[in-house]
């Protein structure tokens, strides 16, 4: 431990001091200017026996640590300047005397001690706006209580110093980062957990049932698997946001920097943009596939095959990944707000990025609307021999798509206005849209697309029968498949009446089933 030999005016600026650990026990002067030196650490009791009014540690580029007991045995300091240092934390002892705290360009100082430690703080100039939120609710100091009113009578003084003091803090929190938790309202904190659990469990169920089904993976099933995965990623995004909100409730100001600049927020932002774009892309492909299937119902050689759908969806995956990666390489960013959406539109490139995404979503919506209008008129055409199954699917898809884009409409509208730097709602209100509208599609899609359909229920009960559950219901579905198969065998297969590949997979062993099932051997659901 090397004690510092003090200069006459206690100014160690540019002295070339290179000690790694420093002690200040010999110091008795009141103003300590220790800026621009090379020490990395200030040890416990370093200022023992000193009276500190001002302690300037700024521009010590290598200073990383001040021990908790560094101010033990000292009086003060009233002014502490740690600007442009690498300090990661302030000492927990001795902060009660600080009235002015200066910590500009201290980017490593991401967390402050408990605000109750700063009992006399009047002025703070910090690096991050979120830190000022910690001091907003500090009690004001009422110095008029020191003197009785009778003691002050007759004195010709300005009593302004006796008035309650209000803490001044800069930089002030802005519109993108208000002083609030990630979820600004308590009801949103409850809803986001319900929605993310529903989105994850619903889409995982759909994926598992479709991928383990004994029926052939058709184009609609393949597209539904892609849609379920996209919606599952949206559920992961909501889970990340909800988890961090629960962990930082009431103290988000101390975790805002670590969260928004860390890998967690980047991962959450990637998940949500990737999921949103892949979902919109898949919905568009599904609509086009339904329109193509119904329009060319008679021409079997024109039917979309799996070998065509795979490269189409591969393009969607590459596009969605690219769009989600751009904020990670400097085109906008996910750090602007606590909900990790790419809302940075400060540069022209960032504005173009946001507007491009929104316009592509609008174009997708127009394509989907046009396709369903054509499907409607095609179904009304008696000359077109579209199957009844395709017609029902088209109607269900129409309900699904319009539900999805109705939910997305307010998001797109307010996002476009924000991209032009004319925000119509605050970030706090946008969180309501984020929870109530933005993820509704991810919850609704697995039910509208799969869980509420007869084909999915058949696959679901057949899967459960493998584990010894719902055997009776599964047997009923097997018999229905077999009845459809034998009916087609009697009538013959011609033209568009050709059965699906999944029906043809029913083996000849099913012919041996008796007309009456032995229910005692089957477990009913």
N, C-alpha and C positions, 0 to 999 in steps of 0.2 A: 504494500500500500504506500503510495507516494504522495506526501502532502504537497499542496501547491504553495509556492512562495508568491505572496501577493505583491503586485506592483503598487506604486504609491496611490494611484487613483482606482485601484481594484478593477482595471480594465484589461482583460486577458484576450482581447480581440486580436487574432492573427499572431499569437505568440508562438505558434508552432507546438503547443503542448501535445504530447503524444502518449500520455499515460492512459492505461486501459481502465484502471479503477482509481477513483479520486476521493480524498478526504479533505474536509474543509474546517477542521477543528480549530485551526489557528486564526480563523477569520473572526474579526470583531466589528468590521464595518457593516453598514446597513444596506448599501446597494451593491448587489453582486452581478457583475456583467461577465458572464462566462460563455459568451457566444463565439462561435467560430473555432472551437477547439476539437481535439481528436479523441476525447475519452468516450467510452462506450457504456459505462455503468457508474451510477452513484450509489454508494453503499449505505447501509444502515448507520444512523447517528452521524452522518457526514457533516451536518451543520450544527452539531452539538455545541451549545454555549454561544451561539450567534444570535443577533437580532436582525431579522430580515424584513426589510420593507419591500424591496424589489429583487426578484431573482430571475435573471435573463439567461435562459439556456438555449435560445434560438440558434439556428444554423449549425448545430452540432450534428452533422450528417450521420455520425456513427453511434450516437446515443440511443440505446435500445431499452435501457431499464433503469428505473429509480426504485430502490428497495422501499418496502412499505414503511420502514422506520427511518427513512432518510431525514425527516424533519423532527425526529425525537430529540428533545433537549434544546430545541431552537424556538425562538419567538418569531412568528410569521411563517411564510411571507404573506404580504398583502397583495402583491402583484407577482404572478407567475407567467412567464413567457416560454413556451416550449415549441414555438413555430419551427417548421422545417427540420424536425428530428424524426427518428425512427422509433420513438416511444410507442409501445403497444398498450401500456396501462399506466395510470397515475397511482401514486402511493395511496393507501387507504387511511394513513394517519397524517394529520397536519393540514387537511384541506379546509378546516373550519375557519381559518384565519384569512383565506383567500377572498379578496374582494374583486379582483380583476384577473381573469384567466384568458390568455391569448394562445391559441393553438391552431394557427393557420398553416396550411400545407403540411399538416401532420397526418398523412394518409394512413399510417399504420395504427393510429389511435382510433380504433373502431368501436371501442366500448368504454364508457365512462363509469366511475364508481357510483354508488347509490346517490341519488340527488339529495338525500338528507344529509350527506357529508358536507355539502356546500352551504352551510348555514348563514354565511355572511356575503355570499357572492352577489355582486351588483352589476357586473359587466362581463360578458363572455363573447369572445370572437373565436369561432371554431372553424373546422374544416367542412364538416358535413351538416346540412340543414336539419337532419333528423335528430341530432344531438340537442338542438334547442328545444325540442319537444319535452325533454326531460326536465327542463326548468320552468315550464309554463305554469305549473300548479304549485310552485314553491310559495310558502307563506311570506308575505311582505314583512319587512322589519319596521316596526313603529317606534321610532326613537323618542317620540313625545312622552312616552311612559317613563323615561329616565328622570325627567324633572316634573315637579308638581306645578300646576298653573300659577300658584301663589309665588313660587320662587322665580318665575319668569316675568312677573309683573314689574313694570318700572324700568325694564331694560330695553334700550333702543337697539334691538338686533333683528336681523332677518331670521325668522323662525322657519324658513323653508327647509332647513336641514333636519328639522324635527318631524317632517311629514313622512308617511310611509314610503319606503323606497321600492321602486319597481325594477325588477331585473331586466336588463337590456341584453338581448342575445342576437348574434348574427352568424351566419346567414339565416334568414327566416325560411321556414318550410314553404315550399311552393305548391302550386295547384296539383302537381303530379305526385307529390309526397306530403300529404297533409298529416297532421299529428293524430294518427289513429292506428289501430291494429290492421292487419291485412284484411280481415273481414270487419268492415266498419260498423255493422249492426249485429246484435246478438242473434236475431232470427236467421240471418245469413249463415252464421256459424253452425247452426243446427241443420239448416237445409243442405249446406254443401256436403256434410257427412252423409246424409240420406241419399243425395243424388249420386255421389261418387261410389258409394257401396252398391247402389242399384245398377249403375252403369257397368261396374267391374263384374259383378256377379252375373248380370244378364248376358253380357257379351261373352264371358268365359263359358257360360252354359251353352250358348249357341255354337261357339267354336268347337267345343268338345263333342257335342252331339253330331254336328255336321261332319266333322273329321273322322269320327269313329263309326259312322253309319255304314251298314253293309251295302247300301245302294251306291251306285256309281256317282262319282263327282261330276255333276253336270255344270253347264255354264252358270245358270242361276245360283246353284249352291256355291260355286267357286267365287262368284261376285259377292254373295252374302258373307262368305268367310272373310274377304277383304274388308267389307264394310264393318263387320264385327270387330276385327282387329283395330281398325281406325278408331272406332268408338271406345274400345278398351283403352287405347292410349289416352283418349280424352279423360277417361276415368282415372288413369294414373296421374295426370296433371292435376285434377281436382283433389286427389288424395295427397299429393305433395303440398299443395297450397293449404289444405285443411290441417295437415300435420304441423306445418311450420306455424300456422296461426295459433294452434292450440299450445305449442311450446313457448311462444313469445307473447302470449296474451298479457296485456297491461304493461309490457316493457319492450314493445317492438322497436322503439327508438334506439335501444341498445343493440339490437340484432339486425337492423335494417341494412347496414353497410355490408356485413358479412353475408347476408342472404342475397341481396340484390346484385352484389359483385361476385358472388361465389358460383361454384359449379351447380349447386342445387337449383337456383333460379334459371340458369342457362338450360339445365335439363328440363325443367318444367316448361319453359318457353318453347323449347324444341318439340316436346311432346304435343303441346296444344296446337302449334302451327302445322306440324306434320299431320296430326289427326284431323284437323279441320279441313286441310286441303285434300287429303286422301279420301275423306268422307264425301266431300263435294264431287270430286273426280269420279268416285265409284258410283255415286247416285246418278251422275250423268251417264255413265256407261250402262248402268242397269236400265235406265229409261230408253236409251238408244237400242239396247238389246231387245227390250219388250216391243218397241215400235217396229224393229226389223223383223222380229219373229211373227208378229201379227200381220204385217204388210205382206210378207212372203210366206204365209202359212202353207200354201199349196206347193211351192217350189222348195222341196227338201234340200236340194243341192245348194240353196242360198242360205241355209240355216247357219248361224254362228256356232262354230265349234270351239272346243276347249283350246285347241292349238292356236286359234285366233285370239281368244280372250287372254291367254297368258302373256303374250308380248304387249297387248294393250294395257293390262294392269301393271306390267313391269315398267312401262313408260310413266304411269301414274305414280308409282313408288319413287322413281328417280326424280320426277318433277317435285313431288311433295318433300322429299329429302333435301333437294337443292333449295327450295323456298325456306325451309326451316333452318338450313345451315347459314344462310346469308347474314342474319343478325349476329351470328357467332364470329363472323370475319369482318365486321365493321359496317355492314349495310343496315342501318338502324341498330337497335340492340334491345336486349331483354332486361336491362338494368334500370330503365327509366321509372318503372312503377313497381309496387310490391307484388302485384299479381302476375308479373313477368310476361307481359304482352309487349310486342314490338311497337311501342307508342312514341319512339323518338323520331321526330320529323324535323329536326333542326337543319339538316342538310338537304340539298335538292335530291341527292341519290336516295336518301331515306324516304322522302316524300313520294318519289317515283315507285319505290318498292311497295309502300303501303297501298298506293292507289292502284298499282298493277294487280295486287292480290284481290282487292275489292272489286275491280272491274272484271277480273276473270270469274269471280263468283257471280257477278251480275250476268255475265254472258252465259254461264252454266245454267242459271235460273231461266233465262230466255229460251235456251235450247230445250230444257226440260218441259217448259210450258208449251212450246211449239210441238214437241213430240206427242204430248198427251192430247193436244187438240186434234192432231192427225189420227191418233189412236181412236179417239172418240168417233170421228167421222168414218173411220175404217170399220169399226165394229157395227155401225149403223148400215153399212153397205151390204145388202143381201147377197150380192154376187161374190163377195169375199168369204171363203170358207174357213174362217178363223175358228179355232177350237174353243169350246166353252171354257176350258181350263185357262187358256191364254187371256180370254176376256175377263175372267175373274181376277187373274193376276194383275192385269192392266189397271183395273179399278182400285185394287188394293195399293198398287204402286202409286197411283195418282194421289190417293189420300196421304200416303207416306211422304211423298216428295213435297206436296204443298204444305203439309204440317212442318216439315223440316225448314223450308224456306220462309214460312211465316215466322218461325222462331228466330231465324237469322236476319230477317228484315231490319228490326231495330238496331241490331249490332252493326250492320253494314251502313245504315243511315248515319248513325252518330260517328262511326269510324271515318267515313268520308269527310264529314264536316271537320273532324279533328285533324285529318290529314292536310286540310287547307288552312290549318291554324285558326279555325273558327269553332272551337269546342262549344257544343250546345248543352252538355252536361258535365258535371264534375267527376273526378276519379272516384269519389265516394259513391255517387249515384251509378257510375258505370259498373261497380261491383254488384249491384242489384241485377243488372243485365247479365253479368257474367254468370251468376248463380241461377237466376230464374229462367233465362232464355238460352244462353250460349250452350249449355250442356244438355238441354232437354232432348235434343236429337239423339244423343248417345244413350239416353235411357229409353227413348221410345223406339228406336230402330230395331233392337233385338225382339221386341214384342210385336211390332207391326209387321216386321219382315218374316219372323220365324216362329216365335213361341205361340202366337195366336193362330197359326196355320195348321191344317190337318196333317200335312206331310211331316212337319216338325214333331207334332204330338206322336205320330206313328213311330218316327225314329227314336223319340225320347223313351217311349214305353218298351220298344224293342231293346234299347240299350239297358234299361233297368232290369229287364227279364234276364239279362246275362248275369246279373248280381243277385238273382233270386227274388226280385221284387216285381209286382204288377204282372205276373205271368198270364193271368186271365185276359187283361187288356191287350197284352202283346199278342196273345193267341187270336183274339178277335181281329186285330190288324192283319195278321198272317192270312186268316181266312178270307178277309176282304180282298187282299192281293190275289189269292188263289182264285176267288170267284171272278175277279176281273180278268184274270189270265184265261180261265176256261171259257168265259163268255166270248173273248176275242178269238179263241181257238175255234169255237163253233161258227162264228160269223166270218172268220177270215180277216186277213190284214190287207187293206188296199189304201193306196194314197196316203192322205193325212191321218187315217185311222190306225196307222202303224203304232203299236204300243211302244212305250218308252223302254229304254234299256233296263231301268230298274225293275219294271214288271217282268221282263223276260228272264230276269235272274232268279225268279222263283223256281226252285228245283222240282223235279218230278216226284220227289219224296212227299211233297205236300198233297199229292193225290191220295195218299194213304190215310189222311186224317179222317176220322169218323165224323158223321154228321152231328153227333151230340158230343160236346166236350165233357170230359170228366172233371167237373169243377173241384172235386176233392183233391185233385193233384195240382191245382192251380191256385195261386195266391191272388186274391182279388185286391184291386186298388180302391 
